[in-house]
Amino acid sequence: MLEHKNGIIFGVANKRSIAWATAQALHAAGARLAFTYQGDRLKENVEGLTSEAMPNSLVLPCDVTKQEEVDETFKRVNDEFGRLDFVIHSIAFAPREALEGDYLKTNREAFLTALEISAYSLTQLARAAAPLMTEGGSIVTMTFHGAEKVYQGYNVMGVAKAALESSVRYLAADLGPRNIRVNAISAGPIQTLSARGVSGLSDMMKHHAERAPLCRNVEPREVGDTALFLCSQLSSGITGETIHVDCGYHIMGI
């Protein structure tokens, strides 16, 4: 499905991350992948995962708060691949203290940090990727229902995800004439490294499983399969959308 296609994935932390499940789906479909890591702490994790499972992958350092690293990342991708067909954006961060207590108490620094890394980085990466997408392409980001509804403890991340989803629509409008599609996947709660920073995650997952029409929580594999669909020609007419992959939880009322 993705033979002779090249893509880059931002946000792999470990084998339980949504980004890694996505990488597995894309690799199985024939894509050649590049990965980024932020800091030496994650370098070992990413290299350990890719060295055996995907030995022909490109692994690069990239801190999205440093424009020079973003520029160098896409230069290396262009040098190695010559063309880019898709980007997976699975990056989000907020200081832990901003995910506790009332949203009302969010300070300026925490707000700006969350918005820069979790939302602005999509625009930043899309701008860098677009010139490499000479035959069109697909950009996929990861969001959460907390962008639409209030989740206790999600706080400033909900605001950042709302900005991210709005950015998807504006980027889709900007990049559509170049045949570049931009979409978001709104996954249900999953036990990932970043999700553990949200208080009450276990209770949230229990509630989702009880209320969702499919009576369970979503699996990372299902999010990865949806990303594969959005990166393939099967979704060639879809852009600017937020697709919920949450076992139907978001459709339920009281």
TASUL-V41621 format. One record per backbone hydrogen bond with DSSP energy under -0.5 kcal/mol. CO is the residue of the C=O (numbers start at 1). NH is the residue of the N-H. Records with the same first field share a line. If there is no record, write none. Layout:
CO = NH + NH
This chain:
2 = 5
5 = 32
6 = 85 + 86
7 = 34
8 = 88
9 = 11 + 36
10 = 90
14 = 17
17 = 21
18 = 22
19 = 23
20 = 24
21 = 25
22 = 26
23 = 27
24 = 28
25 = 29
26 = 31
27 = 30
29 = 2
30 = 4
32 = 7
33 = 58
34 = 9
35 = 60
36 = 11
37 = 39 + 62
39 = 42 + 43
40 = 44
42 = 46
43 = 47
44 = 48
45 = 49
46 = 50
47 = 51
48 = 52
49 = 53
50 = 54
54 = 57
58 = 35
60 = 37
62 = 64
63 = 66
65 = 67
66 = 69 + 70
67 = 71
68 = 72
69 = 73
70 = 74
71 = 75
72 = 76
73 = 77
74 = 78
75 = 79
76 = 80
77 = 81 + 82
78 = 82
85 = 138
86 = 8
87 = 89 + 140
88 = 10 + 90
89 = 142
95 = 98
96 = 99
97 = 100
98 = 156
99 = 199
102 = 105
103 = 106
107 = 111
108 = 112
109 = 113
110 = 114
111 = 115
112 = 116
113 = 117
114 = 118
115 = 119 + 120
116 = 121
119 = 122 + 123
120 = 124
121 = 125
122 = 126
123 = 127
124 = 128
125 = 129
126 = 130
127 = 131
129 = 132 + 133
130 = 133
132 = 84 + 134
133 = 136
136 = 135
137 = 181
138 = 87
139 = 183
140 = 89
141 = 185
143 = 187
144 = 147
145 = 148 + 149
151 = 154 + 155
154 = 157
155 = 158 + 159
156 = 160
157 = 161
158 = 162
159 = 163
160 = 164
161 = 165
162 = 166
163 = 167
164 = 168
165 = 169
166 = 170
167 = 171
168 = 172
169 = 173
170 = 174
171 = 175
172 = 176
175 = 178 + 180
176 = 179
179 = 137 + 181
181 = 139
182 = 240
183 = 141
184 = 186 + 243
185 = 143 + 187
186 = 245
190 = 192
192 = 196
194 = 197
195 = 198
197 = 199
198 = 201
200 = 204
201 = 205
202 = 206
203 = 207
204 = 208
205 = 209
206 = 210
207 = 211
208 = 212
212 = 215
219 = 222 + 223
220 = 224
221 = 225
222 = 226
223 = 227
224 = 228
225 = 229
226 = 230
227 = 231
228 = 232
229 = 232 + 235
232 = 235
233 = 236
235 = 238
237 = 239
241 = 184 + 243
242 = 244
243 = 186
245 = 188
246 = 249
247 = 214
248 = 251
249 = 252
